[in-house]
């Protein structure tokens, strides 16, 4: 006597579990990634052998020249930067614990001090300078 098989072999691949895992991975990478708020300008940062990683904050000041200073993505000059910083409300200042200050290595020390003074006059005392660590080949 010959028995018939009730279950037929599956000839197709079930893609639904693979798609679920792919979506979970995409969601995981979206949640854990950090977004850069600095403008897309090229800077040659100074190097330091004692440079430490800087935690990104809500306020990044990028100094390129006296007429080109960026507050996050907005472009200002030295005078309008002070005006914009003074317009921040007390609640916004409380939410900003530290400021990242980055400047091109070709700008003058005097300009960096002027920007730092503007930040301090407006109540920002936790200022971090962004530097590049010295690589092993240098």
C-alpha positions as CSV (number, residue, x, y, z in Angstrom):
1,X,0.0,0.0,0.0
2,X,1.3,3.4,-1.0
3,X,0.6,6.4,1.2
4,X,0.1,9.9,-0.2
5,X,1.8,12.9,1.4
6,X,-0.5,15.5,2.7
7,X,2.1,18.3,2.9
8,X,3.7,19.4,-0.3
9,X,7.2,20.8,-0.2
10,X,7.5,24.6,-0.2
11,X,9.1,25.8,-3.3
12,X,9.2,29.5,-2.5
13,X,11.3,31.5,-0.1
14,X,9.5,33.5,2.5
15,X,10.9,37.1,2.4
16,X,8.8,38.6,5.1
17,X,11.1,37.8,8.0
18,X,14.1,39.1,6.1
19,X,12.3,42.4,5.3
20,X,11.3,42.7,9.0
21,X,14.9,42.4,10.1
22,X,16.0,44.9,7.4
23,X,13.5,47.5,8.6
24,X,14.6,46.9,12.2
25,X,18.2,47.5,11.3
26,X,17.4,50.7,9.4
27,X,15.4,51.9,12.3
28,X,18.2,51.1,14.8
29,X,20.8,53.0,12.7
30,X,18.5,55.9,12.3
31,X,17.9,56.2,16.1
32,X,21.5,55.7,17.1
33,X,23.2,58.0,14.6
34,X,24.1,61.6,15.4
35,X,23.3,64.4,13.1
36,X,25.9,67.1,12.4
37,X,24.6,70.7,12.8
38,X,27.7,72.4,11.5
39,X,27.6,73.9,8.0
40,X,29.3,72.1,5.1
41,X,32.4,74.3,5.0
42,X,35.9,73.1,4.8
43,X,38.1,73.9,7.8
44,X,41.7,73.1,8.5
45,X,41.5,72.6,12.3
46,X,44.7,73.0,14.3
47,X,46.2,69.8,15.7
48,X,47.1,69.0,19.3
49,X,48.7,66.0,20.8
50,X,46.3,66.3,23.8
51,X,43.1,66.8,21.8
52,X,40.0,65.1,23.3
53,X,36.8,64.2,21.5
54,X,34.2,66.9,21.7
55,X,30.6,66.1,22.4
56,X,28.3,67.7,19.9
57,X,26.0,70.3,21.4
58,X,23.1,72.4,20.2
59,X,25.3,75.4,19.7
60,X,28.3,75.2,17.4
61,X,30.3,78.4,16.4
62,X,32.5,78.1,13.3
63,X,34.9,80.9,12.6
64,X,36.3,81.2,9.1
65,X,37.0,84.9,8.8
66,X,35.7,88.2,10.5
67,X,32.9,88.4,8.0
68,X,32.1,84.7,7.9
69,X,31.1,83.2,11.3
70,X,28.5,80.5,11.5
71,X,26.2,79.9,14.4
72,X,25.1,76.3,13.6
73,X,24.1,76.8,10.0
74,X,23.4,80.5,10.0
75,X,26.0,82.9,8.7
76,X,26.9,86.1,10.6
77,X,29.7,88.6,10.9
78,X,31.4,89.6,14.2
79,X,28.9,92.3,15.1
80,X,25.7,90.5,14.1
81,X,26.9,87.4,16.0
82,X,26.9,89.4,19.3
83,X,23.5,90.7,18.5
84,X,22.1,87.2,17.7
85,X,23.6,85.7,20.9
86,X,22.1,88.5,23.0
87,X,18.6,87.7,21.5
88,X,18.6,84.1,22.9
89,X,16.1,83.7,25.7
90,X,17.0,82.6,29.2
91,X,15.3,79.3,28.6
92,X,17.4,78.6,25.5
93,X,20.6,79.5,27.3
94,X,19.8,77.1,30.2
95,X,19.3,74.3,27.7
96,X,22.7,74.9,26.2
97,X,25.3,73.5,28.6
98,X,28.3,73.9,26.4
99,X,29.3,75.5,23.2
100,X,31.7,74.0,20.6
101,X,34.0,76.6,19.1
102,X,35.9,75.6,15.9
103,X,38.1,77.8,13.8
104,X,40.3,77.5,10.8
105,X,43.9,77.4,11.7
106,X,44.7,80.3,9.4
107,X,42.6,82.8,11.3
108,X,44.1,85.1,13.8
109,X,44.2,84.5,17.5
110,X,42.7,87.9,18.1
111,X,39.5,86.9,16.1
112,X,39.1,83.7,18.2
113,X,39.4,85.8,21.4
114,X,36.8,88.3,20.1
115,X,34.3,85.4,19.4
116,X,35.1,83.9,22.8
117,X,34.5,87.3,24.5
118,X,31.1,87.5,22.7
119,X,30.2,84.1,24.0
120,X,31.2,84.9,27.5
121,X,29.5,88.3,27.5
122,X,26.3,86.5,26.7
123,X,26.6,84.0,29.5
124,X,28.2,81.0,27.8
125,X,31.0,79.8,30.0
126,X,31.3,76.1,28.9
127,X,33.2,76.6,25.6
128,X,35.0,73.7,24.0
129,X,37.6,74.2,21.3
130,X,37.5,71.6,18.5
131,X,40.9,70.3,17.5
132,X,42.3,67.5,15.5
133,X,44.4,64.9,17.3
134,X,47.9,64.5,15.9
135,X,48.0,61.4,13.8
136,X,50.6,58.6,14.3
137,X,52.4,59.5,11.0
138,X,53.1,63.1,12.1
